[in-house]
């Protein structure tokens, strides 16, 4: 009996998927990590759809264009650099702090209780600088504490600081003074989980009893409420994000650190401007000492000698914050649109819950069935596979409705939570 055209197509897809899996295993043996593998595999497939990359994608599967605002200021800053002098943002640091606090919708009455520092290496540098500062403030710390399935770079940061990295269950509250908590202050990377308000209140209460500030990793401000953008507007979304993620810690009147990344918000993936480290120090008597210590740490990391993009970003925040916020709005709009499509097309499937109000942000990380990688690769779909899970960048969804249904259907058949 001859094979039907559908049978032949399915066999061809499986054969292709198996060949891609072999290539993935070969890349693993070479020491490539899961993120690198997803990109390499997709880049070698002319019709590949990239669901593994950690940036905001447009409907054509490409990275959204870089921030026009930061590009404009960067070109001006590079031209100004012809003079060849050392240059920094020191002269505008007070205005810069005001701009960052405005963007984060932190109430003006609190501004005097915050310090701002500019680690030169984006959000990763902000987290690393926060860990460095916290370790200097508490010599009891032997490990950072993070939620399982969280950002893989935490482990690397811990190694570079010569301390351990302990993983705790989702929605944990870390109380030991020997463990430095790093809580994600937004949708969780890599799962999209949005921490409940009740858990955040428990974390803030526990933080008040510690002798060392906790760290809030804020890579995705506003992302947890992108679905309310159309109805509420950008200002309301950012205020809701502040109230959910930061206000509980302010309410305890205890020091904490906020590591903020501009990368996803302002589409600055290729530019990699500075991160922002905010230190909330309500006790005026210790604010000067901590400011001096943090300045020493920044100097030791070379952050006093700023890259032109860092200076450009600082000037853009001070002089053109509304333009940057409009670009942030475009990112949130893209996320809201794709999340809405996923929610609609996953109803009554095993991954429906991942698009409930308990989840948001760029990523989901469901469990996957055996051979799911072969099936997905066979459809030219490239997520990130790790430890029996399939990490999906939800903005990878293509613009064509037929492809949207096909892709989501394949994920729903091969993944579960």
C-alpha positions as CSV (number, residue, x, y, z in Angstrom):
1,X,0.0,0.0,0.0
2,X,1.5,3.4,-1.0
3,X,2.0,6.1,1.5
4,X,-0.4,9.1,1.4
5,X,1.1,12.5,0.8
6,X,0.4,13.4,4.4
7,X,2.2,10.3,5.6
8,X,5.2,11.1,3.4
9,X,5.2,14.7,4.7
10,X,5.1,13.5,8.3
11,X,8.0,11.1,7.7
12,X,10.0,13.9,6.0
13,X,9.4,16.2,8.9
14,X,10.5,13.5,11.4
15,X,13.6,12.8,9.4
16,X,14.5,16.5,9.3
17,X,13.8,16.8,13.0
18,X,16.0,13.9,13.9
19,X,18.9,15.4,11.8
20,X,18.5,18.7,13.7
21,X,18.5,16.9,17.1
22,X,21.8,15.2,16.1
23,X,23.3,18.6,15.3
24,X,22.0,19.9,18.7
25,X,23.7,17.0,20.5
26,X,26.9,17.7,18.6
27,X,26.8,21.3,19.7
28,X,26.2,20.3,23.3
29,X,29.3,18.1,23.1
30,X,31.2,21.1,21.9
31,X,30.3,23.0,25.1
32,X,27.6,25.2,23.7
33,X,24.8,26.2,26.1
34,X,21.1,25.7,25.3
35,X,20.5,29.3,24.3
36,X,23.4,29.3,21.8
37,X,22.3,26.0,20.4
38,X,18.8,27.3,19.7
39,X,20.2,30.3,17.8
40,X,22.8,28.3,15.8
41,X,20.2,25.7,14.7
42,X,17.7,28.4,13.7
43,X,20.3,30.4,11.8
44,X,21.2,27.4,9.7
45,X,17.6,26.8,8.7
46,X,16.4,29.1,5.9
47,X,12.8,28.8,7.0
48,X,13.5,28.5,10.8
49,X,11.3,30.3,13.3
50,X,13.3,31.5,16.4
51,X,11.4,31.0,19.6
52,X,14.6,30.7,21.7
53,X,16.3,34.1,21.5
54,X,16.0,36.3,24.6
55,X,15.0,39.6,22.8
56,X,11.7,41.1,21.7
57,X,10.8,39.8,18.2
58,X,8.5,41.4,15.6
59,X,6.0,39.5,13.4
60,X,8.7,38.5,10.9
61,X,10.7,36.7,13.6
62,X,13.4,39.4,13.7
63,X,14.5,41.5,16.6
64,X,12.6,44.7,16.9
65,X,14.6,47.6,15.6
66,X,17.0,49.3,18.0
67,X,15.8,52.3,19.9
68,X,15.8,55.3,17.6
69,X,16.2,57.6,20.6
70,X,19.3,55.9,22.0
71,X,20.7,55.6,18.5
72,X,20.3,59.3,17.9
73,X,22.1,60.2,21.2
74,X,24.8,57.6,20.6
75,X,25.7,59.1,17.2
76,X,25.9,62.5,18.7
77,X,28.0,61.2,21.6
78,X,30.4,59.4,19.3
79,X,30.8,62.6,17.3
80,X,31.5,64.5,20.5
81,X,34.1,61.9,21.4
82,X,36.4,63.2,18.7
83,X,37.9,65.5,21.3
84,X,39.4,62.5,22.9
85,X,38.9,63.5,26.6
86,X,37.7,61.3,29.4
87,X,34.0,61.8,29.7
88,X,31.3,60.7,32.1
89,X,27.7,61.4,33.2
90,X,28.8,62.8,36.6
91,X,27.6,66.3,35.7
92,X,24.0,65.1,35.1
93,X,23.8,62.3,37.7
94,X,21.2,64.1,39.9
95,X,19.0,64.7,36.9
96,X,19.6,61.2,35.8
97,X,18.5,59.8,39.1
98,X,15.3,61.9,38.8
99,X,14.6,60.5,35.3
100,X,15.1,56.9,36.4
101,X,12.8,57.4,39.4
102,X,10.2,59.1,37.2
103,X,10.3,56.2,34.7
104,X,9.9,53.7,37.5
105,X,7.0,55.7,38.9
106,X,8.6,55.9,42.4
107,X,6.7,58.6,44.3
108,X,8.6,61.9,44.5
109,X,8.4,62.0,48.3
110,X,10.9,59.1,48.3
111,X,13.5,60.3,45.8
112,X,15.9,61.6,48.5
113,X,16.1,58.2,50.0
114,X,17.5,56.6,46.8
115,X,21.0,56.5,45.4
116,X,21.8,55.8,41.7
117,X,24.8,54.1,40.1
118,X,25.5,53.3,36.4
119,X,27.2,49.9,35.9
120,X,28.5,50.0,32.4
121,X,27.5,46.5,31.4
122,X,23.7,46.6,31.2
123,X,21.4,44.6,33.4
124,X,23.9,41.9,34.1
125,X,26.3,44.5,35.4
126,X,23.6,46.0,37.5
127,X,22.9,42.6,39.2
128,X,26.6,41.9,39.6
129,X,27.2,45.4,41.1
130,X,24.3,44.9,43.5
131,X,25.8,41.5,44.6
132,X,29.2,43.1,45.1
133,X,27.7,45.9,47.2
134,X,25.5,43.6,49.3
135,X,28.5,41.3,50.1
136,X,30.5,44.3,51.3
137,X,27.6,45.2,53.6
138,X,27.3,41.6,55.1
139,X,30.3,39.4,55.4
140,X,28.1,36.5,56.7
141,X,26.8,35.8,53.2
142,X,28.0,32.5,51.7
143,X,25.5,32.1,48.9
144,X,23.0,33.9,46.8
145,X,19.5,32.5,46.8
146,X,17.4,32.4,43.7
147,X,14.2,30.7,42.5
148,X,14.5,27.5,40.5
149,X,14.2,27.9,36.7
150,X,15.4,31.5,37.1
151,X,17.9,33.4,35.1
152,X,20.9,31.1,34.3
153,X,23.4,34.0,34.7
154,X,22.9,34.1,38.4
155,X,25.1,31.0,38.8
156,X,27.9,32.7,36.8
157,X,27.6,35.8,38.9
158,X,27.9,33.7,42.1
159,X,31.0,32.0,40.8
160,X,32.6,35.2,39.9
161,X,32.0,36.5,43.5
162,X,33.3,33.1,44.9
163,X,30.1,32.3,46.7
164,X,27.5,29.6,46.3
165,X,24.2,29.7,44.4
166,X,21.3,28.0,46.1
167,X,18.0,27.4,44.3
168,X,14.7,27.6,46.1
169,X,11.1,26.7,45.0
170,X,9.1,29.2,43.1
171,X,7.5,31.9,45.3
172,X,10.1,31.2,48.1
173,X,10.8,33.6,51.0
174,X,14.4,33.5,51.9
175,X,15.2,34.4,55.6
176,X,18.7,33.3,56.4
177,X,21.3,36.0,56.8
178,X,23.9,33.7,55.2
179,X,21.9,33.7,51.9
180,X,21.5,36.9,49.8
181,X,18.1,36.8,48.1
182,X,17.8,37.9,44.5
183,X,14.1,38.2,43.7
184,X,12.9,39.0,40.1
185,X,10.8,42.1,40.3
186,X,8.6,41.3,37.3
187,X,7.6,38.3,35.2
188,X,10.1,35.6,36.0
189,X,12.8,34.9,33.5
190,X,12.6,32.1,32.2
191,X,9.0,31.0,33.1
192,X,6.9,34.1,32.9
193,X,5.6,33.4,36.4
194,X,4.2,36.6,38.1
195,X,4.8,36.6,41.8
196,X,1.6,37.0,43.8
197,X,1.2,40.2,45.8
198,X,0.8,38.2,49.0
199,X,4.2,36.5,48.4
200,X,5.8,39.9,47.8
201,X,4.5,41.2,51.1
202,X,6.0,38.2,52.9
203,X,9.3,38.8,51.2
204,X,9.3,42.4,52.2
205,X,8.5,41.5,55.8
206,X,11.4,39.0,55.8
207,X,13.7,41.5,54.3
208,X,13.1,43.9,57.1
209,X,14.5,41.4,59.6
210,X,17.7,40.9,57.7
211,X,21.1,42.6,58.3
212,X,21.8,42.9,54.5
213,X,19.7,44.5,51.7
214,X,17.9,42.1,49.4
215,X,18.2,42.5,45.6
216,X,15.3,43.1,43.3
217,X,16.2,42.2,39.7
218,X,14.0,44.4,37.5
219,X,14.6,43.4,33.9
220,X,10.9,43.6,32.8
221,X,9.2,46.7,34.4
222,X,5.6,46.9,33.3
223,X,5.7,43.6,31.4
224,X,3.5,41.9,33.9
225,X,0.6,44.3,33.1
226,X,1.1,44.6,29.3
227,X,-2.4,43.1,28.8
228,X,-3.9,46.2,30.5
229,X,-2.0,48.7,28.4
230,X,-4.7,49.4,25.9
231,X,-7.4,49.9,28.5
232,X,-5.3,51.7,31.2
233,X,-2.4,53.3,29.4
234,X,1.4,53.3,29.9
235,X,1.5,55.5,33.0
236,X,-1.1,53.3,34.8
237,X,0.8,50.1,33.8
238,X,4.1,51.4,35.2
239,X,2.4,52.6,38.4
240,X,0.8,49.2,38.9
241,X,4.2,47.6,38.3
242,X,5.8,49.8,41.0
243,X,2.9,49.1,43.5
244,X,3.3,45.3,42.9
245,X,7.0,44.9,42.8
246,X,8.7,47.7,44.8
247,X,6.2,49.4,47.1
248,X,6.0,46.4,49.6
249,X,9.7,46.8,50.2
250,X,9.5,50.6,50.6
251,X,6.8,50.0,53.1
252,X,9.1,48.2,55.5
253,X,11.5,51.2,55.6
254,X,14.5,48.8,55.2
255,X,17.3,49.1,52.7
256,X,17.1,47.2,49.4
257,X,18.8,47.3,46.0
258,X,17.1,47.4,42.6
259,X,19.1,46.2,39.5
260,X,17.3,47.6,36.4
261,X,18.0,46.6,32.8
262,X,17.1,48.9,29.8
263,X,17.7,46.1,27.3
264,X,14.2,44.7,26.8
265,X,12.3,47.9,27.6
266,X,14.0,50.2,25.1
267,X,15.0,47.7,22.4
268,X,18.7,48.3,23.1
269,X,19.9,44.7,22.5
270,X,22.6,45.7,20.0
271,X,23.6,48.8,21.9
272,X,23.9,47.4,25.4
273,X,23.8,50.7,27.4
274,X,24.5,50.8,31.1
275,X,22.3,49.2,33.7
276,X,20.9,51.2,36.6
277,X,21.4,50.3,40.2
278,X,19.1,52.0,42.7
279,X,19.8,51.7,46.4
280,X,17.0,52.5,48.7
281,X,18.6,53.8,51.9
282,X,16.0,55.3,54.2
283,X,18.5,56.0,57.0
284,X,20.2,59.3,56.2
285,X,23.1,58.5,58.6
286,X,24.3,55.5,56.5
287,X,23.5,56.9,53.1
288,X,26.8,58.7,52.7
289,X,28.8,55.7,53.7
290,X,27.0,53.4,51.3
291,X,27.3,55.9,48.5
292,X,31.0,56.1,49.0
293,X,31.3,52.3,49.1
294,X,29.3,51.8,45.9
295,X,31.3,54.5,44.2
296,X,34.5,52.6,45.0
297,X,33.1,49.4,43.6
298,X,32.0,51.2,40.4
299,X,35.5,52.7,40.1
300,X,37.1,49.2,40.5
301,X,34.9,47.8,37.7
302,X,35.9,50.6,35.3
303,X,32.5,52.1,35.3
304,X,33.9,55.6,35.9
305,X,35.2,55.6,32.3
306,X,32.0,55.3,30.4
307,X,31.3,53.9,27.0
308,X,29.8,56.4,24.6
309,X,26.5,54.4,24.6
310,X,26.3,54.7,28.4
311,X,26.7,58.5,28.2
312,X,24.2,58.7,25.3
313,X,21.7,56.6,27.3
314,X,22.1,58.8,30.3
315,X,21.5,61.9,28.2
316,X,18.5,60.4,26.5
317,X,16.9,59.5,29.9
318,X,17.4,63.1,31.1
319,X,16.4,64.9,27.9
320,X,14.1,62.6,26.1
321,X,12.4,60.3,28.6
322,X,9.0,60.6,26.9
323,X,10.5,59.3,23.7
324,X,12.0,56.3,25.5
325,X,8.7,55.6,27.2
326,X,7.0,55.6,23.8
327,X,9.5,52.9,22.7
328,X,8.8,51.0,25.9
329,X,5.1,51.2,25.0
330,X,5.8,49.7,21.6
331,X,7.5,46.7,23.2
332,X,4.6,46.2,25.7
333,X,2.1,46.5,22.8
334,X,4.0,43.7,20.9
335,X,3.9,41.5,24.0
336,X,0.3,42.2,24.7
337,X,-0.7,41.3,21.2
338,X,1.2,38.0,21.1
339,X,0.1,37.0,24.7
340,X,-3.5,37.6,23.6
341,X,-3.1,35.3,20.6
342,X,-1.5,32.6,22.7
343,X,-4.3,32.9,25.3
344,X,-6.9,32.6,22.6
345,X,-5.3,29.7,20.7
346,X,-4.3,27.6,23.7
347,X,-7.8,27.4,25.3
348,X,-8.6,23.8,26.4
349,X,-5.0,22.7,25.8
350,X,-2.3,21.4,28.3
351,X,-0.6,24.8,28.2
352,X,-3.6,27.0,28.7
353,X,-2.7,28.0,32.2
354,X,0.6,29.5,31.1
355,X,-1.4,32.4,29.6
356,X,-3.6,33.1,32.6
357,X,-3.1,36.1,34.9
358,X,-0.5,34.2,36.8
359,X,1.9,34.5,33.9
360,X,3.2,37.2,31.6
361,X,6.4,38.5,30.0
362,X,8.5,37.2,27.1
363,X,8.9,33.6,28.2
364,X,7.1,30.4,29.1
365,X,8.9,27.2,30.1
366,X,6.6,24.2,30.0
367,X,7.5,20.6,30.4
368,X,7.7,18.7,27.1
369,X,7.1,15.1,26.1
370,X,9.8,12.8,24.9
371,X,10.8,13.5,21.3
372,X,9.1,16.9,21.4
373,X,12.4,18.4,20.1
374,X,12.2,16.2,17.0
375,X,8.6,17.2,16.3
376,X,9.3,20.9,16.8
377,X,12.5,20.9,14.8
378,X,10.5,19.1,12.1
379,X,8.3,22.1,11.9
380,X,11.3,24.4,11.7
381,X,10.5,25.7,15.2
382,X,13.5,26.5,17.5
383,X,12.8,27.0,21.2
384,X,15.3,26.3,24.0
385,X,15.3,22.8,25.4
386,X,16.7,22.2,28.9
387,X,16.1,19.5,31.5
388,X,12.8,18.2,30.0
389,X,11.5,21.7,29.4
390,X,10.9,23.8,26.4
391,X,11.4,27.6,26.8
392,X,9.3,29.6,24.4
393,X,9.7,33.3,23.5
394,X,6.1,34.2,23.0
395,X,6.9,37.2,20.8
396,X,8.4,34.8,18.2
397,X,4.8,34.2,16.9
398,X,4.7,35.0,13.2
399,X,2.3,37.5,11.7
400,X,0.4,35.0,9.4
401,X,-2.7,33.7,11.1
402,X,-2.3,30.2,9.6
403,X,1.2,29.9,10.9
404,X,0.1,31.2,14.3
405,X,-2.4,28.4,14.6
406,X,0.0,25.8,13.3
407,X,2.8,26.8,15.7
408,X,0.7,27.1,18.8
409,X,-0.9,23.8,17.9
410,X,2.4,22.1,17.8
411,X,3.5,23.5,21.1
412,X,0.2,22.5,22.7
413,X,0.6,18.9,21.4
414,X,4.2,18.6,22.6
415,X,4.2,20.6,25.8
416,X,2.4,20.5,29.1
417,X,2.5,22.1,32.6
